[in-house]
Each structure stands twice: as structure tokens, then as C-alpha cells.
Amino acid sequence: MAFTIAISKDRTPLKKNIWLQIFIVFFLINWANSYIGNTDTANWILENTLVFLFLGFLGFNYKKFQFSDLSYLLICVYLCLHVYGSKYTYAENPFGYWLKDALDLSRNHYDRIVHFSFGFLLAYPMREMFLKWLKFPAWVAWTLPIEITLSISAFYELIEWAVADVFFKAQGDAYLGTQGDIWDAQKDIFLAFMGAIIATTIVSFVKKALNIR
């Protein structure tokens, strides 16, 4: 059961990709658990709208475009972090409260963890997409994930504003999870941005150390 870190030229049917099957089952269990016993179903639906769209995109394009097992693993971990947050709302996440007590923090920082993870965990899959699928030059494939992470993070904050203040005001506080921090949006964007920079830097060092092209 080999674990691949790069996209092969051959397309692997889902039934033959054991690792991807494991990731799918693991995520679906976590996804179902996030819905069962959630503290706010309306907020859960809002938080998972983009998950539905993203999974639809991956599934629809699977036969034509496939990520490496490493990228699927990173995507799976990020989605699990996100849906775990959607179960309780980010501001009321139990793990965030545990960290708050253990490290004597001023707030529940689970939302910060997920925003950082967005850049840190998804930069590599984005790089792979630009490099292998779209055949972009290597330097473009390195810089675009950082730029796109910054852009998507800013756009997501606009979505949060629209959801909270225009369309679903009743869910506003739970969806935003600012916890009284007036700079919450800016900090979230910065953490995602730094996550992408750190991820691409680590991958660059690993590739150079192992002489991987």
C-alpha cells in the first residue's frame, strides 16, 4: 500500500487507492460526528456550505485531476479541523477552551488554529495543482499558493461579514466568532498568510535537502 507524494501520469481508480479510501472514511466519520449533537444546526449548515462545494469539486474532477496521497492527507486533516469547529462553533470549541486553560490564554483560539491551518495545510495541494495540472512554471507554483491564500482569506472575511450582517443576522455572532476582538478578521488573514509561507518554505527546504525536482 504505497503512499505517493507526487501525482503520477496514470489515473488511479478510487477503488484501487486505499489511502484515499481511508481518508474519505475518516473524514466522513468526523463529518457525521460534527453534525450529531451539534450546538447550532443553522450555524453548522453555514459553516459546511463551502465544504459541500469543495468536496463536489474534488469528486467531479477526480477522473481527470488527481492529487497525490500527501495532498489528500493534508486536505483531509484541514477539513476535519474545520468540521470539528463547526460542531460547537469556533468560539465555543472544547479543545480551544482546553488550550485557553492550559496555556492561560485570553480567549478561545481554535479559530486561529484553523485559519493558520488553511494556509499551512492547503498550500502544498495548491502548489501541486498549479505545477502538475496547469503546468505553470515552478516559481509561479510556489508564489501563487501564498497569494491565493491571502486573497481567499480576505474574501472569506467578506463572506463572514455578509452572512453575519446582511443575510443571517441571527447567526451572526456564532458565525463570526470574534469574541470581542475588533482586529479578529485581520489576524485571521495574517495567520493563514503566514501558514502558507511557512508551508512553502518547509517544502522548499525538504526538496533541496533531498534533491527532489
Secondary structure, DSSP 8 states (H G I E B T S, - for coil): ----SS--SS---GGG-HHHHHHHHHHHHHHHHHHTT-S-HHHHHHHHHHHHHHHHHHHHTTTT----HHHHHHHHHHHHHHHHHHHH-GGG-HHHHHHHHHHT-SS--HHHHHHHHHHHHHHHHHHHIIIIIS---HHHHHHHHHHHHHHHHHHHHHHHHHIIIII-GGGHHHHH--TT-TTHHHHHHHHHHHHHHHHHHHHHHHHHHHT--
